[in-house]
Amino acid sequence: MKSSKQLSFMVFVLLMFVASQFAMTASSRLVTPKPAITGNQAIIVIRHGQDRKPEDQIREPSSYWKGIAPSWPKYTLSNGYLYNQRIGSDEPTDSVTVLTGAGHRLNETGELQAKRLQADPDGLQVDLLKILTSATPAQLGPFAPVTRAITIDPSTSSSSGEQATSNPFATIYPFLKTDETFKDFNTDSNRNLLLINTKTKKTVNPTSRITFKDDTKKYNLIVADGLQEMINADTLLPNDGGSTLLCWDGEGLWGEEKISERRVFNPNSILAQLGGNIVANQFNISEFYPDFYPAKGAVIYIFTRAKNSNTKYNTTIYSSTWLKDQTSGLGVLLWRATWNSDDTMNSDGTVNWVNWVDTHRIVAGADQMTVRD
C-alpha cells in the first residue's frame, strides 16, 4: 500500500502534466495562422512618389518620415527585421540600409503618396489593400493581397560610384510595414522582398518582343537584368497565391529617352512587356499619353493572368483623380480603365474595345495639371 507522501507526489506529477498540456494547447492557440489567400493573383505596378528637384540637395528625411523609420537610413519592420533577398546574391540580409549619398529624396507630396498606400485603420482613405479587395469582376477583381514585393535595391551603386535611387523602396515601405498579409508571408525562410541592382549594364533581352505599328526605331534595353530575367521566366508572381507589388522608376517603367520633356515609350519597358502588344500600342498613342503615363505615385497598373493566348496579362488601371471642385492635392485613386482580352476577342479574331472609363485627369498634385516627369 502506497504511503500518503507517495500519493501526494503522484498527484503533484499528474497535475503538473495536465498543466503543461494545457499550457501547450493554449500556446498553440496563440500562434496566428497565415491568412487564407483569395482573389485573383496580380502584378501591381506603381512608379515611386514625387521626389525633390535635382537642385534641391536635401537628402535627410522629414520628421514625419523619421517617425515611420526611426532607424533611418536602416529600415526594419516592427519585429526589428525586414527579411529580403538581393536578386543575384547568395547573401540575404535582415534589413535594408539606404546609401547615405543617395539619401531620402521623396518630397512632402511623395511621402504622402507613400502613406496613402498603407493600410488605413480608420478606413478614411482608399489605400492599396482596399483597392485590391473591393475591385469588382468588371475590374478583374477582387485581387489577391500582396505577399511579394519587388523594387530597386537602394543599397547599391555603379562601378563609377553612382548610387541607386531610394525612392521606389521608400514609396512602398509604409505599405510593407503595415500590411499584415505581407508581414505574415515574408519570413526568414521565405524572403518575399526582392531587391534588384539597377546599377549594372543591361544585357538581357526580352523574350516576348513588343513591336509598335510602323515603327522602325531601335530601342535600348532599359530593364535591369535581374528583373528582366524574372519577366522572361514568368516568375514575377509568388507560388503562394498572393500578388506582387512592383515599384520602379520612370526609366524602367516607360523609357529613358525624352522629347520635349515627355518620356518616349520604349517597347522594352516593364509596362510594355506586361501590357503586351495590343495594350502597349494603345499606350504608345500620343493623345493617350496623359491618361496612361506613370505619373509619380499617381497611377496603379494591375496585371492579371489572361486566358487569351495572344497576351499574358489583362490590365486594370487606377489613377489619382481630382473630384468635383478640387484643384490641388493628391486626388483620389479611382478606377480608370480595364483591358480584358478574355472578353474582347470577337468570333472572327478582331478586337472589341470595352470599358475605357472617363474620369477627370491623372494628377498627383497641383504641379501636375499636365502629366510629365
MIKOL-934901 format. One record per residue: x, y, z of N, C-alpha, C, O in turn. Coordinates in steps of 0.001 Angstrom, whole numbers, plus 500000, padded with zeros to 6 digits. Layout:
BEGIN
XYZXYZXYZXYZ ...
//
This chain:
BEGIN
500847498809500000500000500000500000500884501242500000501861501333500744 500509502215499130501340503405498983501104504343500146499987504462500649 502162505006500568502053505967501652501377507234501156501249507449499951 500941508076502099500287509347501734501252510260501003500849511018500121 502552510188501374503544511026500693503687510608499241503788511455498354 503695509285498991503809508796497623502599509213496794502728509617495638 501414509107497411500198509502496699500211510991496384499831511407495290 500653511788497352500707513239497134501654513579495993501366514443495165 502794512884495962503773513142494900503207512762493528503412513477492548 502492511630493467501899511201492208500825512181491741500729512486490552 500032512665492668499017513663492319499683514931491792499229515527490815 500779515335492462501508516536492039502036516381490608501903517291489789 502639515214490315503171514951488965502047514991487940502202515555486857 500890514377488295499756514353487377499245515758487099498943516112485959 499154516551488157498695517933487977499658518736487116499234519535486281 500960518523487319501947519231486519501844518830485050501985519670484161 501597517547484799501459517072483421500235517704482757500306518175481622 499111517707483478497889518314482941498106519792482662497676520310481631 498785520475483602499034521910483441499909522189482227499682523143481483 500933521323482040501829521530480901501101521313479584501325522035478613 500209520292479560499448520039478340498509521200478043498343521590476887 497901521746479080497015522897478911497784524097478392497310524825477520 498985524298478942499808525429478503500210525285477049500206526255476291 500566524032476657500948523804475266499778524045474334499945524613473255 498584523611474749497395523830473928497092525310473794496797525805472707 497171526014474932496904527451474913497924528173474060497595529100473319 499188527728474176500243528360473396500016528173471906500227529092471114 499575526955471524499338526694470106498220527557469571498210527920468395 497264527891470450496165528745470019496614530179469798495980530932469058 497714530553470445498200531921470297498942532131468984499150533271468569 499343531047468326500033531158467047499018531529465981498130530736465666 499137532703465433498185533174464439498452532504463102499542532647462547 497478531776462577497693531129461280497792532169460169497236533262460275 498504531816459109498585532726457977497201532905457367496440531943457270 496868534125456955495543534362456377495367533596455078496321533400454325 494149533168454824493856532482453580493972533466452419493519534606452519 494576533027451325494737533879450165493576533645449205493380532535448711 492816534693448950491717534625447995491858535772447001492567536743447263 491193535660445882491254536708444869492199536343443739492950535372443825 492149537134442680492965536891441506494396537372441728494622538513442133 495347536499441462496744536907441560497017538055440595496536538056439462 497799539035441058498044540209440230499459540727440434500055540555441497 499981541364439397501227542123439489500821543589439540500309544132438561 501049544223440675500625545604440906501836546501440706502826546387441429 501758547383439736502909548187439347502641549652439636501581550177439296 503610550313440269503482551730440568504846552393440470505865551802440827 504853553619439986506087554394439973506271555050441332505295555327442031 507512555298441704507786555909443005507117557276443132506735557889442135 506982557739444363506319559002444638507139560211444205508293560100443790 506497561365444318507147562621443930508458562808444687508536562576445893 509479563230443957510784563425444594511239564869444476510596565694443827 512358565150445116512892566507445122513532566842443781514025565958443081 513522568111443433514161568569442214515672568387442333516217568412443437 516351568205441195517805567988441247518560569079441995519558568806442662 518084570313441883518785571404442555518546571423444061519258572106444798 517552570680444514517266570569445946518132569444446501517850568271446255 519157569777447229520140568789447670519827568154449022520655567420449562 518652568422449575518283567800450846518189566289450677517502565803449778 518872565555451533518867564099451463518490563470452803518647562264452995 517999564284453715517543563795455013516024563671455001515352564518454412 515469562652455628514008562530455681513396563584456588514073564134457456 512131563860456389511404564796457237511190564184458622511425562995458834 510747565008459546510457564500460893509325563474460833509314562506461593 508386563692459934507300562725459755507859561375459331507459560336459856 508787561395458376509339560130457874510200559446458927510223558218459008 510899560223459725511698559621460795510805558934461816511231557997462492 509562559400461928508609558708462793508213557357462221507920556422462966 508205557257460880507906555996460217509102555055460274508956553857460515 510301555622460044511531554828460008512541555433460981513478556109460556 512360555198462282513202555859463291514678555496463213515519556239463720 515013554359462584516419553971462492517025554313461130518089553810460771 516329555181460372516838555560459045518301555991459162518660556666460126 519159555614458192518884555008456878518678553494456890518600552877455828 518590552899458055518307551467458142516800551282458303516160551950459116 516250550369457517514821550092457562514581548687458102515208547724457660 513668548584459060513210547294459564511696547363459719511092548417459520 511097546250460071509683546245460409509544546264461927510538546399462640 508329546130462420508078546250463858508794545176464665509060545367465851 509113544032464026509808542962464740511319543144464731512052542297465243 511790544253464148513217544526464107513923543952462901515129544140462739 513181543247462043513758542641460849512982543081459616511802543419459705 513636543076458489512976543232457198513674542251456257514603542610455533 513204541011456290513854539956455518513786540286454040512730540666453534 514908540145453344514938540436451924515971539566451236516862538997451868 515826539482449935516770538728449112517197539622447951516368540099447177 518496539837447849519018540601446722519185539651445545519958538695445603 518449539929444485518469539050443324519888538976442761520533539996442519 520354537748442562521707537548442074522726537392443174523907537176442903 522283537498444425523200537370445557522793536186446418521606535915446597 523776535490446946523511534364447836523533534780449307523489533930450196 523600536085449560523692536569450932522462537411451280522479538633451133 521398536752451742520214537506452154520509538338453401521360537974454211 519809539442453545520001540297454712518676540488455444517606540193454911 518770540983456666517597541095457533517122542533457712516247542794458539 517686543469456949517236544857456973517650545487455649518351544866454850 517220546706455424517586547444454211518188548770454640517564549524455387 519383549058454177520044550311454537520327551116453273520998550644452354 519805552333453246519981553226452103521380553840452155521836554264453217 522049553885451021523352554538450971523190556022451290522278556677450785 524072556540452121523929557917452589524028558923451450523420559991451516 524784558595450410524892559507449281523587559651448523523264560725448017 522837558553448450521526558603447800520525559307448705519756560160448261 520548558940449971519691559613450951518211559385450699517816558499449942 517405560205451352515946560165451233515526561309450327515746562474450658 514918560991449179514647562027448180513167562243447916512828563054447054 512277561566448605510862561876448450510581563248449042511061563568450129 509801564061448330509398565341448910508115565130449727507681563995449923 507523566207450194506351566086451063505205565364450355504530564524450951 504988565698449074503932565032448325504233563547448172503344562709448324 505492563221447870505872561822447718505683561032449001505263559875448960 505985561639450133505781560952451405504302560690451648503935559638452171 503447561645451270502010561455451436501479560384450478500568559630450820 502059560327449276501668559267448345502050557898448894501299556934448747 503210557816449522503621556561450148502680556198451289502292555039451439 502323557174452078501409556936453193500055556453452688499407555620453322 499632556984451542498326556615451003498227555125450672497133554562450700 499350554482450360499328553062450019499110552172451233498599551060451100 499492552647452418499454551785453600498038551606454110497137552380453786 497861550569454913496555550290455486496095551460456347496872552020457119 494835551817456208494260552926456964493334552374458041492231551932457721 493749552385459317492927551790460374491585552486460547490631551885461039 491506553754460143490250554494460287489330554325459087488173554746459120 489842553712458030489015553485456854488648554743456099487648554766455382 489451555800456252489107557080455639489705557248454245489199558037453447 490766556522453950491408556694452656491315555408451839491186554311452382 491385555574450527491327554422449636492738553875449497493443554200448542 493151553044450451494506552504450443494596551328449486493585550863448959 495806550853449269496032549806448274495260548539448591494639547965447696 495280548085449831494575546861450188493084546991449905492451546042449441 492528548158450182491104548374449936490797548301448444489771547750448045 491685548857447621491511548780446168491504547321445715490663546915444913 492446546540446234492568545155445799491350544327446188490839543550445382 490888544494447418489814543638447927488427544073447467487498543265447461 488273545345447079486951545839446682486753545883445176485664546215444708 487795545551444402487665545563442946486603544553442505486521543452443050 485808544927441532484722544087441039485204543187439903486288543410439363 484424542180439533484796541356438378484985542172437101485817541822436264 484221543256436943484404544115435765485782544759435759486307545112434703 486366544911436947487709545463437081488760544355437199489928544610437493 488306543103436957489144541902437024489475541499438456490365540680438686 488765542070439407488974541749440806487919540801441339487143540233440570 487887540623442668488881541166443613490236540512443420490347539393442919 491268541244443835492637540786443655493179540199444955492774540598446047 494089539260444823494709538649445998495588539673446714496171540540446063 495693539589448034496559540517448775498025540287448423498391539252447867 498841541258448751500260541234448393501042540334449340500982540506450558 501768539385448787502681538572449588504131538736449138505044538271449821 504353539390448000505709539608447494505855541059447040504918541649446502 507044541628447263507349542979446788508685542945446048509632542288446480 508743543661444932509966543753444138510260545223443889509380545970443460 511492545643444156511836547032443922513343547188443739514098546220443823 513759548416443488515176548720443285515908548644444618515423549141445634 517075548018444602517897547907445807518546549266446099519395549715445328 518162549924447196518708551262447495520080551230448151520595552264448574 520672550042448234521981549923448881523078549588447877524140549095448256 522821549858446584523783549515445545524272550760444821523643551817444873 525402550615444148525971551711443358526670551127442140526978549936442100 526918551972441152527591551531439934529101551500440153529598551926441196 529817550993439162531274550942439258531888552335439324533002552503439820 531163553332438826531654554711438871531248555435440150531628556585440369 530466554746441002530068555337442279528679555930442295528234556401443341 527964555926441161526591556451441136525689555541441951525679554326441750 524934556125442868524147555322443798522698555181443344522120556098442760 522132554025443622520764553740443201519777554629443952520000554981445111 518691554984443282517662555783443922516987555003445048516767553796444941 516668555699446107515962555070447225514458555308447147513706554797447977 514014556080446155512601556470446105511622555305445938510606555276446633 511887554337445039510921553235444921510763552438446210509644552115446607 511883552119446868511768551384448129511021552220449169510133551711449853 511375553498449289510715554353450278509218554457450015508426554529450954 508826554467448743507412554613448403506576553458448922505441553668449350 507107552247448897506298551107449335506586550695450774505914549815451313 507590551331451405507934550920452771506756551048453753506523550113454520 505999552169453767504869552232454707503869551104454495503288550600455456 503666550705453239502765549577452978503349548289453546502652547538454228 504627548034453267505249546811453769505198546748455288505037545675455870 505336547896455920505383547946457382504031547682458019503966547189459145 502945548001457315501617547917457931500741546808457375499738546450457992 501105546250456208500237545237455612500440543888456304501531543320456260 499396543385456936499518542177457741499817540940456899500565540064457332 499243540862455708499483539694454867500939539620454441501560538561454529 501490540744453976502890540722453566503789540337454743504703539527454585 503537540905455902504380540607457064504281539135457448505274538545457873 503101538529457305502937537111457637503699536216456661504207535163457047 503778536630455407504376535761454390505852536057454138506528535267453479 506363537172454645507783537483454462508539537037455709508528537721456732 509193535886455611509866535293456762511328535032456442511775535194455307 512059534626457469513475534316457289513664533191456277514615533206455495 512761532223456294512886531073455389512198531292454051512376530499453126 511422532347453939510677532618452702510715534119452440509744534829452702 511822534587451933512058536024451781511330536553450555511691536254449417 510304537341450811509429537814449735509641539274449372508886539822448569 510653539915449945511049541237449490512282541051448617513358540716449114 512123541270447316513198541046446363513760542391445917513023543246445425 515062542575446091515735543823445744516643543594444549517371542603444489 516595544526443591517305544338442330518257545499442075517890546665442217 519462545164441703520503546150441412520281546717440002520323545974439021 520052548000439904519861548645438600521134549319438099521151549873437000 522199549274438894523426549985438547524453549076437875525658549223438082 523966548146437078524828547309436261524371547430434812523254547877434548 525212547043433890524885547128432467523712546213432152523637545089432649 522792546706431318521618545930430937521948545106429695522240545651428630 521897543792429851522331542892428779521298541862428378521464541197427355 520221541706429163519240540651428911518101541187428049517437542155428421 517880540565426913516806540971426007515469540369426425515429539254426944 514378541093426206513060540494426428512834539341425467513187539435424292 512251538256425953511961537132425070510640537321424338510449536770423253 509726538093424919508460538416424251508578539827423693508367540807424408 508914539921422419509187541223421832507898542001421597506907541460421106 507933543275421956506824544185421699507201545051420503508295545614420463 506315545159419544506579545993418372505469547013418218504292546699418398 505853548242417884504888549294417637504603549383416142505502549212415318 503373549646415806502961549713414415503740550786413660503849551927414109 504274550402412519505003551318411619506182551999412309506522553134411974 506797551328413255507922551901413996509174551082413701509222549887413992 510171551715413132511417551017412789512579551445413683513724551069413432 512292552228414722513347552729415596513946551598416436513248550658416818 515224551700416711515894550748417585515901551305418999516309552446419215 515455550512419961515320550964421339516349550284422240516716549129422029 516804551024423247517767550499424209517102549501425161515885549516425345 517915548644425752517456547829426868517438548711428112518426549383428406 516333548718428842516210549633429979515819548941431275515751549594432316 515560547637431241515149546906432440516359546163433001517052545458432267 516612546319434289517739545660434948517693544156434720516623543548434702 518872543570434546518952542156434195518174541253435151517461540351434710 518308541490436454517631540633437422516132540624437249515501539573437361 515543541792436974514101541875436762513722541323435392512716540625435260 514522541632434372514213541134433031514233539617432988513422539002432297 515147539018433716515197537554433770513925536979434395513444535930433967 513381537661435401512146537200436025510967537349435059510109536470434985 510927538468434316509858538655433331509944537574432259508930536987431882 511157537311431767511337536288430738510905534909431226510293534141430485 511228534609432469510913533286433031509491533208433572509047532148434012 508778534334433537507400534398434029507323533994435497506486533182435891 508222534584436308508277534238437736508047535454438636508482535463439788 507373536467438124507113537642438960506138537316440094506246537869441188 505197536428439832504201536084440848504726534994441767505415534082441308 504413535071443063504850534030444006504019532765443854502982532770443190 504477531686444472503778530406444395502705530241445465502014529223445500 502560531246446345501629531102447460500226531613447151499361531602448027 499988532059445924498665532548445557498472534031445754497442534579445361 499459534705446366499346536135446599499770536958445395500203536421444375 499640538263445530500003539200444475501388539771444706501944539661445799 501940540381443672503255541012443728503116542513443565502429542982442657 503762543268444437503820544725444323505185545092443758506218544787444354 505178545749442603506413546130441916506477547648441839505622548273441212 507480548244442470507656549695442435508985550010441775510016549448442144 508961550927440776510154551171439977510251552644439625509450553464440075 511257552966438805511414554349438343510846554512436935510519553533436264 510734555767436500510147556043435195510953555498434043510390555110433020 512275555462434194513136554962433122512815553513432777512710553160431603 512661552682433790512384551272433545510934550990433215510635550079432443 510016551776433803508595551540433561508164551987432176507329551341431543 508737553105431698508240553720430468509348553930429430509206553516428280 510441554568429831511522554823428887512457555891429409512046556767430170 513728555823428998514723556776429499514877557995428603515369559031429051 514465557888427350514627558984426394513496559998426540512360559631426841 513811561268426326512803562324426414512792563166425151513836563422424551 511604563592424755511424564569423683510453565622424189509302565322424507 510937566874424259510100567975424768509509567645426130508315567832426364 510352567158427017510016566837428403509154565590428562508892565166429688 508714565003427473507946563771427565508871562572427387509735562567426510 508683561567428219509432560326428037508890559581426818507680559533426596 509776559016426049509402558220424889509102556798425353509906556185426055 507956556285424963507555554944425388508415553905424681508432553829423453 509123553112425465510070552126424959509422550746424994508942550330426049 509392550012423858508760548692423860509486547666424728508950546590424994 510704547992425171511424547104426088511113547411427544511669546775428440 510242548366427794509946548790429163509107547754429898508541546846429290 509039547907431214508254546989432048506781547032431668506160545984431497 506213548226431533504785548342431236504457547820429844503388547245429640 505356548008428886505113547481427546505096545957427565504226545332426958 506050545367428258506137543909428277504961543267428996504431542254428539 504546543851430123503415543291430859502099543565430137501190542736430165 501997544726429492500763545067428790500554544240427530499413543981427147 501641543821426877501510543075425637501315544001424456501141545208424626 501343543438423259501340544249422043500130545164421912500277546330421545 498925544651422210497725545456421985497678546641422935497465547774422504 497877546388424232497828547471425217499009548417425033498845549634425118 500202547870424780501380548712424599501203549661423415501646550808423477 500568549204422345500328550087421210499336551191421551499424552288420999 498395550920422449497492551974422916498259552981423770498064554188423631 499133552489424654499946553381425475500819554285424605501135555413424984 501199553783423450502133554497422581501471555588421744502164556347421066 500143555680421781499446556718421023499594558047421756499271558155422939 500083559049421043500451560319421667499308560952422443499527561489423529 498098560902421913496974561577422582496584560891423887495915561494424726 496993559644424065496667558923425290497734559093426363497579558595427478 498803559783426039499917559920426977499486560403428363499879559796429359 498686561482428465498299561947429805497496560921430600497502560955431831 496802560007429911495980559021430605496789557852431144496489557340432223 497808557426430412498457556168430738499903556309431210500490555344431698 500471557484431071501847557675431519501932557511433034501048557997433741 502963556844433562503056556599435007503504557827435788504662557919436198 502595558761435993502903559915436832503346559429438208502831558433438717 504290560127438797504901559666440050503869559468441158503172560401441557 503793558243441636502921557934442764501446558079442498500652558031443438 501033558258441220499657558628440941498882557623440112497668557767439965 499534556616439567498867555636438712499240554233439177500412553942439420 498237553370439300498457551979439685498005551086438526496855551146438090 498922550267438045498623549307436982498519547926437615499387547524438391 497463547207437283497257545881437850497122544880436707496213544973435883 498048543920436676498081542922435614497684541556436183498261541093437167 496692540921435553496241539597435970496366538626434799496369539027433636 496468537350435131496623536327434109495484536383433083494312536488433444 495851536312431806494860536320430741494604534900430246495518534077430186 493367534628429896493029533334429326493337533307427836493622532254427266 493276534481427214493518534559425780494985534307425476495859534870426135 495257533490424513496640533105424225497452534216423575498674534109423474 496791535283423132497515536359422452498225537298423411499017538133422973 497969537187424679498615538067425649498744537338426978497931536464427281 499744537679427773499932537012429060499023537582430140498566536856431023 498759538904430067498061539568431170496931540456430661496989541016429567 495902540563431499494904541611431350495330542794432213496170542647433101 494757543959431955495241545181432596494100545997433171493086546218432508 494268546444434411493356547398435037494182548569435560495272548377436099 493664549767435401494395550971435800493556551801436773492377552067436536 494189552197437862493620553177438781494516554413438745495731554296438586 493919555596438892494742556799438870494195557844439826493008557854440154 495086558720440265494689559830441133493831560802440339494217561258439262 492678561108440879491721561942440164491174563007441098490766562718442223 491174564239440616490509565293441373489009565130441239488488564959440136 488327565183442352486874565135442333486322566528442058487085567473441858 485040566651442048484394567924441711484908569056442598484964568921443820 485278570161441977485740571389442636487148571278443222487621572233443838 487832570141443050489209570024443521490164570584442478490011570338441281 491144571333442943492157571885442033493568571616442531494535572064441915 493700570894443631495024570579444162494909569345445051493823568813445278 496047568917445535496077567757446421496374566473445674496560566476444458 496417565365446420496776564080445835495705563535444914496005562731444033 494463563953445096493372563326444380493003561997445025493590561602446032 492038561318444443491554560038444955491875558961443926491661559161442730 492386557821444385492692556720443475491392556057443027490698555425443824 491074556209441744489837555684441189490126554805439975491154554942439312 489200553913439708489308553043438534489286553880437274488396554708437078 490264553658436430490365554423435193489973553593433983489219554066433133 490464552379433889490223551586432694490539550127432951491304549798433858 489945549249432146490275547833432182490352547305430762489466547553429945 491411546581430479491539545861429211491475544386429525492385543826430136 490382543756429099490140542348429387490154541577428075489154541548427357 491275540960427763491386540247426495490540538983426485490270538426425421 490116538524427668489279537327427722487918537577427077487307536664426521 487446538834427158486089539152426708486048540035425469484968540396425000 487217540386424934487211541389423872487579540841422501487729541611421552 487725539539422380488004538967421068486689538528420425485961537703420977 486397539090419255485221538682418508485453537304417887486579536807417858 484388536701417398484495535356416829485407535311415613485978534268415291 485542536464414932486417536495413761487854536866414110488684537036413217 488159536994415420489517537293415848489842538759415951490963539110416319 488889539645415635489125541079415762488887541520417193488305540789417993 489348542737417509489289543239418881488044544091419088487699544914418241 487378543891420208486226544694420590486574545454421860486583544868422943 486859546747421750487307547544422896486142547810423851485027548109423422 486424547694425170485389547909426186485977548666427373487190548692427582 485097549269428131485396549762429481486526550787429563487334550727430489 486601551716428627487548552817428806486811553895429597486048554684429038 487048553915430886486258554722431809486759556159431830487957556393431991 485865557112431669486236558520431618486247559116433020485253559033433742 487373559717433407487443560474434648487991561850434302488007562233433133 488437562592435300488932563940435021490320563874434399490440563759433180 491340563943435186492694563868434657493575563173435690493264563176436881 494647562591435242495561561920436151496476562967436757497252563607436047 496386563144438073497201564157438731497723563625440048497063562823440708 498895564067440426499432563725441746499454564938442656499580564793443872 499337566111442103499385567324442909499134568541442043498921568427440836 499162569702442667498823570919441949499813571216440826499481571939439887 501015570671440911502025570951439885501949569957438741502849569926437902 500896569140438679500809568134437631499525568265436820498903567264436463 499134569496436534497962569673435679498233569082434298497322568577433641 499471569146433870499930568402432698500845567315433208501851567600433856 500502566061432920501279564957433449502616564887432728502667564695431513 503653565038433451505010564942432873505959564519433974505608564520435154 507164564159433571508157563683434542508665564844435403509507564641436278 
//
